[in-house]
Amino acid sequence: MADAKTSPSIALRSGTPLPVQATPRIPVIALGMSLGLFLAVTFVLCVGFDLLFPGQAMYESWLRLLPGFTWLSWPSFLLGLAESFAYGWYVALVFGPLYNFFAVRSGRRERG
């Protein structure tokens, strides 16, 4: 028993390491593409529905939600498609970083 002391680095490494859970994060680019395409596809489906069932048309809603959109010409359709995609990116660019910020912040509070 010449040296009964253990070094601090050995004492810190002894024992079973606990699993560290990473804070869940939302990838903003994937969220933006997903939401943008979802809203663009939804716009196309709604325009198709309005053309198939004119008595149940929803285009009045599109006129209020999409600036510059008029019923229905190719330039207006493409503008509505682009604006729908842009709305998806707007939500992703606002929601994604906010979620990531608060997820990391609440993860720190729970751990320490």
N, CA, C and O atoms as CSV, one atom per row, in Angstrom:
chain,resi,resn,atom,element,x,y,z
A,1,MET,N,N,0.832,-1.178,0.000
A,1,MET,CA,C,0.000,0.000,0.000
A,1,MET,C,C,0.869,1.231,0.000
A,1,MET,O,O,0.762,2.084,0.882
A,2,ALA,N,N,1.695,1.317,-0.952
A,2,ALA,CA,C,2.600,2.438,-1.006
A,2,ALA,C,C,1.844,3.722,-1.296
A,2,ALA,O,O,2.104,4.752,-0.674
A,3,ASP,N,N,0.905,3.667,-2.241
A,3,ASP,CA,C,0.169,4.884,-2.571
A,3,ASP,C,C,-1.327,4.557,-2.553
A,3,ASP,O,O,-1.861,4.020,-3.524
A,4,ALA,N,N,-1.988,4.877,-1.463
A,4,ALA,CA,C,-3.405,4.555,-1.306
A,4,ALA,C,C,-4.295,5.590,-1.977
A,4,ALA,O,O,-5.496,5.368,-2.133
A,5,LYS,N,N,-3.722,6.708,-2.370
A,5,LYS,CA,C,-4.508,7.764,-3.015
A,5,LYS,C,C,-4.766,7.402,-4.476
A,5,LYS,O,O,-3.918,6.804,-5.139
A,6,THR,N,N,-5.948,7.774,-4.967
A,6,THR,CA,C,-6.237,7.611,-6.394
A,6,THR,C,C,-6.283,8.997,-7.004
A,6,THR,O,O,-6.638,9.969,-6.338
A,7,SER,N,N,-5.931,9.078,-8.238
A,7,SER,CA,C,-5.939,10.385,-8.892
A,7,SER,C,C,-7.378,10.814,-9.151
A,7,SER,O,O,-8.252,9.963,-9.316
A,8,PRO,N,N,-7.638,12.117,-9.189
A,8,PRO,CA,C,-9.007,12.605,-9.417
A,8,PRO,C,C,-9.580,12.166,-10.757
A,8,PRO,O,O,-10.789,11.956,-10.860
A,9,SER,N,N,-8.748,12.021,-11.787
A,9,SER,CA,C,-9.280,11.621,-13.090
A,9,SER,C,C,-9.784,10.183,-13.067
A,9,SER,O,O,-10.760,9.860,-13.745
A,10,ILE,N,N,-9.129,9.316,-12.295
A,10,ILE,CA,C,-9.591,7.936,-12.184
A,10,ILE,C,C,-10.888,7.882,-11.394
A,10,ILE,O,O,-11.781,7.103,-11.729
A,11,ALA,N,N,-11.005,8.681,-10.368
A,11,ALA,CA,C,-12.216,8.697,-9.550
A,11,ALA,C,C,-13.409,9.195,-10.363
A,11,ALA,O,O,-14.528,8.722,-10.165
A,12,LEU,N,N,-13.191,10.128,-11.261
A,12,LEU,CA,C,-14.284,10.629,-12.074
A,12,LEU,C,C,-14.715,9.624,-13.128
A,12,LEU,O,O,-15.874,9.630,-13.543
A,13,ARG,N,N,-13.826,8.778,-13.562
A,13,ARG,CA,C,-14.149,7.824,-14.613
A,13,ARG,C,C,-14.692,6.507,-14.081
A,13,ARG,O,O,-15.196,5.700,-14.862
A,14,SER,N,N,-14.609,6.271,-12.807
A,14,SER,CA,C,-15.073,4.988,-12.284
A,14,SER,C,C,-16.589,4.932,-12.226
A,14,SER,O,O,-17.258,5.961,-12.134
A,15,GLY,N,N,-17.113,3.743,-12.278
A,15,GLY,CA,C,-18.558,3.569,-12.222
A,15,GLY,C,C,-19.147,3.381,-13.610
A,15,GLY,O,O,-18.446,3.445,-14.620
A,16,THR,N,N,-20.413,3.154,-13.631
A,16,THR,CA,C,-21.121,2.954,-14.888
A,16,THR,C,C,-21.567,4.297,-15.441
A,16,THR,O,O,-22.263,5.044,-14.754
A,17,PRO,N,N,-21.179,4.619,-16.671
A,17,PRO,CA,C,-21.598,5.912,-17.219
A,17,PRO,C,C,-23.104,5.904,-17.504
A,17,PRO,O,O,-23.652,4.914,-17.990
A,18,LEU,N,N,-23.748,7.007,-17.198
A,18,LEU,CA,C,-25.175,7.143,-17.461
A,18,LEU,C,C,-25.391,7.587,-18.897
A,18,LEU,O,O,-24.607,8.369,-19.435
A,19,PRO,N,N,-26.437,7.097,-19.507
A,19,PRO,CA,C,-26.696,7.547,-20.882
A,19,PRO,C,C,-27.104,9.006,-20.896
A,19,PRO,O,O,-27.888,9.460,-20.062
A,20,VAL,N,N,-26.564,9.723,-21.848
A,20,VAL,CA,C,-26.888,11.132,-21.997
A,20,VAL,C,C,-27.854,11.261,-23.161
A,20,VAL,O,O,-27.555,10.857,-24.284
A,21,GLN,N,N,-29.007,11.826,-22.877
A,21,GLN,CA,C,-29.997,12.001,-23.927
A,21,GLN,C,C,-29.817,13.373,-24.550
A,21,GLN,O,O,-29.800,14.394,-23.862
A,22,ALA,N,N,-29.687,13.372,-25.842
A,22,ALA,CA,C,-29.547,14.638,-26.557
A,22,ALA,C,C,-30.898,15.342,-26.578
A,22,ALA,O,O,-31.946,14.700,-26.644
A,23,THR,N,N,-30.859,16.647,-26.522
A,23,THR,CA,C,-32.083,17.431,-26.603
A,23,THR,C,C,-32.652,17.311,-28.009
A,23,THR,O,O,-31.930,17.518,-28.985
A,24,PRO,N,N,-33.932,16.979,-28.129
A,24,PRO,CA,C,-34.509,16.864,-29.479
A,24,PRO,C,C,-34.516,18.218,-30.181
A,24,PRO,O,O,-34.893,19.236,-29.601
A,25,ARG,N,N,-34.099,18.205,-31.417
A,25,ARG,CA,C,-34.066,19.440,-32.196
A,25,ARG,C,C,-34.787,19.204,-33.516
A,25,ARG,O,O,-34.772,18.101,-34.063
A,26,ILE,N,N,-35.411,20.248,-34.010
A,26,ILE,CA,C,-36.104,20.177,-35.290
A,26,ILE,C,C,-35.186,20.750,-36.366
A,26,ILE,O,O,-34.764,21.901,-36.257
A,27,PRO,N,N,-34.868,19.973,-37.403
A,27,PRO,CA,C,-34.077,20.537,-38.501
A,27,PRO,C,C,-34.947,21.505,-39.313
A,27,PRO,O,O,-35.942,21.097,-39.912
A,28,VAL,N,N,-34.572,22.763,-39.327
A,28,VAL,CA,C,-35.406,23.817,-39.913
A,28,VAL,C,C,-35.563,23.635,-41.422
A,28,VAL,O,O,-36.641,23.888,-41.958
A,29,ILE,N,N,-34.525,23.208,-42.106
A,29,ILE,CA,C,-34.626,23.047,-43.559
A,29,ILE,C,C,-35.614,21.930,-43.904
A,29,ILE,O,O,-36.447,22.093,-44.796
A,30,ALA,N,N,-35.526,20.806,-43.207
A,30,ALA,CA,C,-36.472,19.715,-43.453
A,30,ALA,C,C,-37.900,20.142,-43.111
A,30,ALA,O,O,-38.842,19.797,-43.825
A,31,LEU,N,N,-38.057,20.886,-42.027
A,31,LEU,CA,C,-39.379,21.380,-41.647
A,31,LEU,C,C,-39.916,22.350,-42.697
A,31,LEU,O,O,-41.092,22.288,-43.054
A,32,GLY,N,N,-39.062,23.243,-43.190
A,32,GLY,CA,C,-39.482,24.207,-44.209
A,32,GLY,C,C,-39.911,23.540,-45.497
A,32,GLY,O,O,-40.939,23.894,-46.074
A,33,MET,N,N,-39.126,22.572,-45.953
A,33,MET,CA,C,-39.495,21.861,-47.178
A,33,MET,C,C,-40.782,21.066,-46.980
A,33,MET,O,O,-41.643,21.045,-47.860
A,34,SER,N,N,-40.913,20.418,-45.838
A,34,SER,CA,C,-42.110,19.616,-45.569
A,34,SER,C,C,-43.357,20.481,-45.510
A,34,SER,O,O,-44.357,20.176,-46.160
A,35,LEU,N,N,-43.306,21.552,-44.742
A,35,LEU,CA,C,-44.474,22.422,-44.623
A,35,LEU,C,C,-44.776,23.137,-45.931
A,35,LEU,O,O,-45.938,23.276,-46.312
A,36,GLY,N,N,-43.732,23.593,-46.619
A,36,GLY,CA,C,-43.933,24.280,-47.889
A,36,GLY,C,C,-44.605,23.380,-48.916
A,36,GLY,O,O,-45.554,23.790,-49.585
A,37,LEU,N,N,-44.109,22.154,-49.037
A,37,LEU,CA,C,-44.712,21.221,-49.987
A,37,LEU,C,C,-46.107,20.793,-49.553
A,37,LEU,O,O,-46.990,20.610,-50.391
A,38,PHE,N,N,-46.309,20.632,-48.254
A,38,PHE,CA,C,-47.644,20.285,-47.760
A,38,PHE,C,C,-48.659,21.364,-48.131
A,38,PHE,O,O,-49.745,21.055,-48.620
A,39,LEU,N,N,-48.308,22.625,-47.900
A,39,LEU,CA,C,-49.246,23.707,-48.222
A,39,LEU,C,C,-49.407,23.887,-49.731
A,39,LEU,O,O,-50.492,24.240,-50.191
A,40,ALA,N,N,-48.356,23.652,-50.505
A,40,ALA,CA,C,-48.473,23.750,-51.964
A,40,ALA,C,C,-49.386,22.647,-52.506
A,40,ALA,O,O,-50.235,22.911,-53.358
A,41,VAL,N,N,-49.219,21.432,-52.026
A,41,VAL,CA,C,-50.082,20.329,-52.456
A,41,VAL,C,C,-51.524,20.587,-52.020
A,41,VAL,O,O,-52.461,20.329,-52.775
A,42,THR,N,N,-51.697,21.095,-50.803
A,42,THR,CA,C,-53.038,21.427,-50.323
A,42,THR,C,C,-53.685,22.487,-51.202
A,42,THR,O,O,-54.876,22.400,-51.499
A,43,PHE,N,N,-52.915,23.488,-51.621
A,43,PHE,CA,C,-53.431,24.524,-52.511
A,43,PHE,C,C,-53.889,23.917,-53.835
A,43,PHE,O,O,-54.976,24.232,-54.320
A,44,VAL,N,N,-53.062,23.047,-54.422
A,44,VAL,CA,C,-53.417,22.413,-55.697
A,44,VAL,C,C,-54.687,21.577,-55.540
A,44,VAL,O,O,-55.570,21.622,-56.396
A,45,LEU,N,N,-54.779,20.819,-54.454
A,45,LEU,CA,C,-55.976,20.010,-54.221
A,45,LEU,C,C,-57.221,20.872,-54.036
A,45,LEU,O,O,-58.296,20.529,-54.528
A,46,CYS,N,N,-57.077,21.983,-53.333
A,46,CYS,CA,C,-58.225,22.867,-53.132
A,46,CYS,C,C,-58.668,23.529,-54.436
A,46,CYS,O,O,-59.866,23.663,-54.687
A,47,VAL,N,N,-57.720,23.940,-55.258
A,47,VAL,CA,C,-58.079,24.518,-56.555
A,47,VAL,C,C,-58.778,23.462,-57.415
A,47,VAL,O,O,-59.778,23.756,-58.071
A,48,GLY,N,N,-58.257,22.249,-57.411
A,48,GLY,CA,C,-58.908,21.166,-58.146
A,48,GLY,C,C,-60.316,20.890,-57.631
A,48,GLY,O,O,-61.233,20.665,-58.421
A,49,PHE,N,N,-60.493,20.907,-56.313
A,49,PHE,CA,C,-61.812,20.715,-55.721
A,49,PHE,C,C,-62.763,21.828,-56.160
A,49,PHE,O,O,-63.922,21.573,-56.486
A,50,ASP,N,N,-62.262,23.063,-56.164
A,50,ASP,CA,C,-63.094,24.197,-56.580
A,50,ASP,C,C,-63.514,24.080,-58.043
A,50,ASP,O,O,-64.621,24.478,-58.405
A,51,LEU,N,N,-62.639,23.537,-58.878
A,51,LEU,CA,C,-62.984,23.366,-60.285
A,51,LEU,C,C,-63.982,22.225,-60.495
A,51,LEU,O,O,-64.846,22.300,-61.369
A,52,LEU,N,N,-63.856,21.164,-59.683
A,52,LEU,CA,C,-64.769,20.031,-59.812
A,52,LEU,C,C,-66.152,20.313,-59.213
A,52,LEU,O,O,-67.170,19.861,-59.738
A,53,PHE,N,N,-66.172,21.055,-58.125
A,53,PHE,CA,C,-67.417,21.337,-57.411
A,53,PHE,C,C,-67.566,22.847,-57.210
A,53,PHE,O,O,-67.323,23.338,-56.108
A,54,PRO,N,N,-67.955,23.589,-58.238
A,54,PRO,CA,C,-68.010,25.050,-58.132
A,54,PRO,C,C,-69.024,25.550,-57.098
A,54,PRO,O,O,-68.878,26.656,-56.578
A,55,GLY,N,N,-70.032,24.759,-56.800
A,55,GLY,CA,C,-71.005,25.179,-55.798
A,55,GLY,C,C,-70.434,25.159,-54.387
A,55,GLY,O,O,-70.952,25.840,-53.502
A,56,GLN,N,N,-69.388,24.396,-54.169
A,56,GLN,CA,C,-68.748,24.283,-52.856
A,56,GLN,C,C,-67.396,25.002,-52.834
A,56,GLN,O,O,-66.532,24.674,-52.020
A,57,ALA,N,N,-67.215,25.955,-53.704
A,57,ALA,CA,C,-65.907,26.579,-53.917
A,57,ALA,C,C,-65.380,27.264,-52.665
A,57,ALA,O,O,-66.130,27.826,-51.867
A,58,MET,N,N,-64.069,27.195,-52.526
A,58,MET,CA,C,-63.367,27.824,-51.411
A,58,MET,C,C,-62.492,28.980,-51.873
A,58,MET,O,O,-61.720,29.529,-51.087
A,59,TYR,N,N,-62.606,29.352,-53.140
A,59,TYR,CA,C,-61.654,30.337,-53.656
A,59,TYR,C,C,-61.768,31.692,-52.976
A,59,TYR,O,O,-60.815,32.471,-53.007
A,60,GLU,N,N,-62.921,31.999,-52.357
A,60,GLU,CA,C,-63.013,33.270,-51.621
A,60,GLU,C,C,-61.989,33.304,-50.476
A,60,GLU,O,O,-61.433,34.357,-50.164
A,61,SER,N,N,-61.753,32.164,-49.866
A,61,SER,CA,C,-60.733,32.081,-48.802
A,61,SER,C,C,-59.345,32.345,-49.359
A,61,SER,O,O,-58.544,33.046,-48.742
A,62,TRP,N,N,-59.062,31.779,-50.535
A,62,TRP,CA,C,-57.744,32.001,-51.130
A,62,TRP,C,C,-57.549,33.473,-51.488
A,62,TRP,O,O,-56.440,33.997,-51.385
A,63,LEU,N,N,-58.620,34.136,-51.906
A,63,LEU,CA,C,-58.504,35.555,-52.260
A,63,LEU,C,C,-58.072,36.387,-51.055
A,63,LEU,O,O,-57.322,37.351,-51.205
A,64,ARG,N,N,-58.535,36.024,-49.876
A,64,ARG,CA,C,-58.169,36.767,-48.659
A,64,ARG,C,C,-56.804,36.373,-48.121
A,64,ARG,O,O,-56.088,37.216,-47.581
A,65,LEU,N,N,-56.432,35.103,-48.261
A,65,LEU,CA,C,-55.189,34.619,-47.669
A,65,LEU,C,C,-53.949,34.831,-48.539
A,65,LEU,O,O,-52.836,34.928,-48.021
A,66,LEU,N,N,-54.135,34.901,-49.845
A,66,LEU,CA,C,-52.998,34.994,-50.757
A,66,LEU,C,C,-53.031,36.322,-51.502
A,66,LEU,O,O,-53.824,36.483,-52.431
A,67,PRO,N,N,-52.190,37.273,-51.117
A,67,PRO,CA,C,-52.185,38.586,-51.774
A,67,PRO,C,C,-51.868,38.467,-53.268
A,67,PRO,O,O,-50.917,37.789,-53.656
A,68,GLY,N,N,-52.668,39.129,-54.092
A,68,GLY,CA,C,-52.449,39.130,-55.529
A,68,GLY,C,C,-53.112,37.979,-56.252
A,68,GLY,O,O,-53.139,37.963,-57.483
A,69,PHE,N,N,-53.648,37.015,-55.521
A,69,PHE,CA,C,-54.293,35.863,-56.136
A,69,PHE,C,C,-55.677,36.264,-56.635
A,69,PHE,O,O,-56.458,36.875,-55.906
A,70,THR,N,N,-55.970,35.914,-57.884
A,70,THR,CA,C,-57.306,36.115,-58.442
A,70,THR,C,C,-57.765,34.785,-59.019
A,70,THR,O,O,-56.934,33.923,-59.308
A,71,TRP,N,N,-59.034,34.604,-59.187
A,71,TRP,CA,C,-59.570,33.323,-59.669
A,71,TRP,C,C,-59.769,33.387,-61.152
A,71,TRP,O,O,-60.368,34.371,-61.585
A,72,LEU,N,N,-59.378,32.537,-61.932
A,72,LEU,CA,C,-58.263,31.631,-61.948
A,72,LEU,C,C,-57.592,31.802,-63.305
A,72,LEU,O,O,-58.218,31.631,-64.351
A,73,SER,N,N,-56.343,32.134,-63.268
A,73,SER,CA,C,-55.517,32.172,-64.470
A,73,SER,C,C,-54.201,31.474,-64.125
A,73,SER,O,O,-53.896,31.263,-62.951
A,74,TRP,N,N,-53.423,31.117,-65.148
A,74,TRP,CA,C,-52.148,30.442,-64.881
A,74,TRP,C,C,-51.195,31.283,-64.037
A,74,TRP,O,O,-50.601,30.759,-63.095
A,75,PRO,N,N,-51.028,32.584,-64.347
A,75,PRO,CA,C,-50.135,33.376,-63.484
A,75,PRO,C,C,-50.643,33.451,-62.047
A,75,PRO,O,O,-49.852,33.401,-61.105
A,76,SER,N,N,-51.947,33.570,-61.875
A,76,SER,CA,C,-52.516,33.623,-60.536
A,76,SER,C,C,-52.353,32.287,-59.815
A,76,SER,O,O,-52.054,32.255,-58.622
A,77,PHE,N,N,-52.549,31.187,-60.537
A,77,PHE,CA,C,-52.355,29.863,-59.947
A,77,PHE,C,C,-50.914,29.681,-59.487
A,77,PHE,O,O,-50.676,29.206,-58.376
A,78,LEU,N,N,-49.953,30.050,-60.323
A,78,LEU,CA,C,-48.537,29.914,-59.961
A,78,LEU,C,C,-48.168,30.827,-58.793
A,78,LEU,O,O,-47.361,30.460,-57.939
A,79,LEU,N,N,-48.771,32.029,-58.764
A,79,LEU,CA,C,-48.534,32.925,-57.627
A,79,LEU,C,C,-49.076,32.314,-56.342
A,79,LEU,O,O,-48.404,32.343,-55.312
A,80,GLY,N,N,-50.285,31.761,-56.392
A,80,GLY,CA,C,-50.855,31.113,-55.215
A,80,GLY,C,C,-50.034,29.925,-54.762
A,80,GLY,O,O,-49.879,29.697,-53.562
A,81,LEU,N,N,-49.504,29.164,-55.709
A,81,LEU,CA,C,-48.656,28.023,-55.393
A,81,LEU,C,C,-47.371,28.479,-54.694
A,81,LEU,O,O,-46.956,27.898,-53.691
A,82,ALA,N,N,-46.752,29.526,-55.242
A,82,ALA,CA,C,-45.519,30.056,-54.637
A,82,ALA,C,C,-45.792,30.647,-53.252
A,82,ALA,O,O,-44.994,30.466,-52.333
A,83,GLU,N,N,-46.905,31.346,-53.103
A,83,GLU,CA,C,-47.229,31.939,-51.801
A,83,GLU,C,C,-47.544,30.865,-50.767
A,83,GLU,O,O,-47.185,31.010,-49.598
A,84,SER,N,N,-48.207,29.796,-51.178
A,84,SER,CA,C,-48.486,28.691,-50.261
A,84,SER,C,C,-47.183,28.056,-49.783
A,84,SER,O,O,-47.024,27.773,-48.596
A,85,PHE,N,N,-46.257,27.836,-50.707
A,85,PHE,CA,C,-44.951,27.285,-50.348
A,85,PHE,C,C,-44.210,28.242,-49.406
A,85,PHE,O,O,-43.575,27.805,-48.446
A,86,ALA,N,N,-44.295,29.537,-49.684
A,86,ALA,CA,C,-43.624,30.537,-48.839
A,86,ALA,C,C,-44.225,30.580,-47.438
A,86,ALA,O,O,-43.497,30.765,-46.463
A,87,TYR,N,N,-45.539,30.414,-47.323
A,87,TYR,CA,C,-46.163,30.369,-45.996
A,87,TYR,C,C,-45.617,29.200,-45.185
A,87,TYR,O,O,-45.402,29.336,-43.980
A,88,GLY,N,N,-45.391,28.061,-45.820
A,88,GLY,CA,C,-44.807,26.921,-45.121
A,88,GLY,C,C,-43.413,27.236,-44.603
A,88,GLY,O,O,-43.065,26.869,-43.481
A,89,TRP,N,N,-42.613,27.919,-45.421
A,89,TRP,CA,C,-41.272,28.309,-44.982
A,89,TRP,C,C,-41.335,29.356,-43.871
A,89,TRP,O,O,-40.506,29.345,-42.962
A,90,TYR,N,N,-42.300,30.245,-43.941
A,90,TYR,CA,C,-42.451,31.244,-42.875
A,90,TYR,C,C,-42.692,30.553,-41.530
A,90,TYR,O,O,-42.060,30.889,-40.529
A,91,VAL,N,N,-43.602,29.592,-41.519
A,91,VAL,CA,C,-43.891,28.866,-40.276
A,91,VAL,C,C,-42.648,28.132,-39.795
A,91,VAL,O,O,-42.343,28.151,-38.602
A,92,ALA,N,N,-41.930,27.489,-40.702
A,92,ALA,CA,C,-40.724,26.743,-40.321
A,92,ALA,C,C,-39.646,27.667,-39.769
A,92,ALA,O,O,-38.990,27.332,-38.782
A,93,LEU,N,N,-39.457,28.829,-40.397
A,93,LEU,CA,C,-38.404,29.748,-39.962
A,93,LEU,C,C,-38.726,30.426,-38.637
A,93,LEU,O,O,-37.822,30.881,-37.937
A,94,VAL,N,N,-39.994,30.494,-38.292
A,94,VAL,CA,C,-40.368,31.060,-36.987
A,94,VAL,C,C,-40.450,29.953,-35.941
A,94,VAL,O,O,-39.872,30.083,-34.861
A,95,PHE,N,N,-41.160,28.868,-36.244
A,95,PHE,CA,C,-41.402,27.825,-35.260
A,95,PHE,C,C,-40.156,26.996,-34.955
A,95,PHE,O,O,-39.880,26.720,-33.788
A,96,GLY,N,N,-39.399,26.592,-35.976
A,96,GLY,CA,C,-38.240,25.718,-35.780
A,96,GLY,C,C,-37.217,26.263,-34.796
A,96,GLY,O,O,-36.885,25.580,-33.827
A,97,PRO,N,N,-36.699,27.485,-35.014
A,97,PRO,CA,C,-35.725,28.021,-34.060
A,97,PRO,C,C,-36.318,28.264,-32.673
A,97,PRO,O,O,-35.632,28.078,-31.668
A,98,LEU,N,N,-37.577,28.674,-32.607
A,98,LEU,CA,C,-38.198,28.860,-31.291
A,98,LEU,C,C,-38.288,27.535,-30.539
A,98,LEU,O,O,-37.966,27.468,-29.353
A,99,TYR,N,N,-38.720,26.492,-31.221
A,99,TYR,CA,C,-38.786,25.182,-30.585
A,99,TYR,C,C,-37.404,24.727,-30.136
A,99,TYR,O,O,-37.240,24.270,-29.004
A,100,ASN,N,N,-36.417,24.846,-31.004
A,100,ASN,CA,C,-35.057,24.421,-30.658
A,100,ASN,C,C,-34.519,25.195,-29.467
A,100,ASN,O,O,-33.883,24.613,-28.589
A,101,PHE,N,N,-34.765,26.492,-29.425
A,101,PHE,CA,C,-34.300,27.317,-28.305
A,101,PHE,C,C,-34.911,26.853,-26.989
A,101,PHE,O,O,-34.197,26.647,-26.007
A,102,PHE,N,N,-36.231,26.688,-26.968
A,102,PHE,CA,C,-36.894,26.319,-25.729
A,102,PHE,C,C,-36.648,24.863,-25.348
A,102,PHE,O,O,-36.645,24.535,-24.161
A,103,ALA,N,N,-36.443,23.988,-26.323
A,103,ALA,CA,C,-36.123,22.596,-26.018
A,103,ALA,C,C,-34.766,22.498,-25.334
A,103,ALA,O,O,-34.609,21.762,-24.360
A,104,VAL,N,N,-33.786,23.240,-25.843
A,104,VAL,CA,C,-32.460,23.231,-25.213
A,104,VAL,C,C,-32.533,23.859,-23.827
A,104,VAL,O,O,-31.929,23.358,-22.879
A,105,ARG,N,N,-33.260,24.933,-23.715
A,105,ARG,CA,C,-33.366,25.637,-22.430
A,105,ARG,C,C,-34.054,24.769,-21.384
A,105,ARG,O,O,-33.596,24.716,-20.242
A,106,SER,N,N,-35.128,24.094,-21.736
A,106,SER,CA,C,-35.814,23.245,-20.766
A,106,SER,C,C,-34.992,22.009,-20.460
A,106,SER,O,O,-35.071,21.480,-19.351
A,107,GLY,N,N,-34.197,21.530,-21.421
A,107,GLY,CA,C,-33.311,20.388,-21.175
A,107,GLY,C,C,-32.239,20.707,-20.176
A,107,GLY,O,O,-31.891,19.857,-19.356
A,108,ARG,N,N,-31.700,21.911,-20.217
A,108,ARG,CA,C,-30.692,22.322,-19.230
A,108,ARG,C,C,-31.296,22.398,-17.829
A,108,ARG,O,O,-30.666,21.999,-16.850
A,109,ARG,N,N,-32.516,22.912,-17.745
A,109,ARG,CA,C,-33.170,23.070,-16.454
A,109,ARG,C,C,-33.447,21.710,-15.822
A,109,ARG,O,O,-33.313,21.559,-14.607
A,110,GLU,N,N,-33.829,20.721,-16.623
A,110,GLU,CA,C,-34.122,19.387,-16.098
A,110,GLU,C,C,-32.866,18.673,-15.661
A,110,GLU,O,O,-32.902,17.914,-14.693
A,111,ARG,N,N,-31.739,18.892,-16.351
A,111,ARG,CA,C,-30.494,18.199,-16.014
A,111,ARG,C,C,-29.765,18.822,-14.843
A,111,ARG,O,O,-29.114,18.114,-14.074
A,112,GLY,N,N,-29.859,20.086,-14.698
A,112,GLY,CA,C,-28.992,20.630,-13.681
A,112,GLY,C,C,-29.543,21.735,-12.952
A,112,GLY,O,O,-28.886,22.276,-12.061
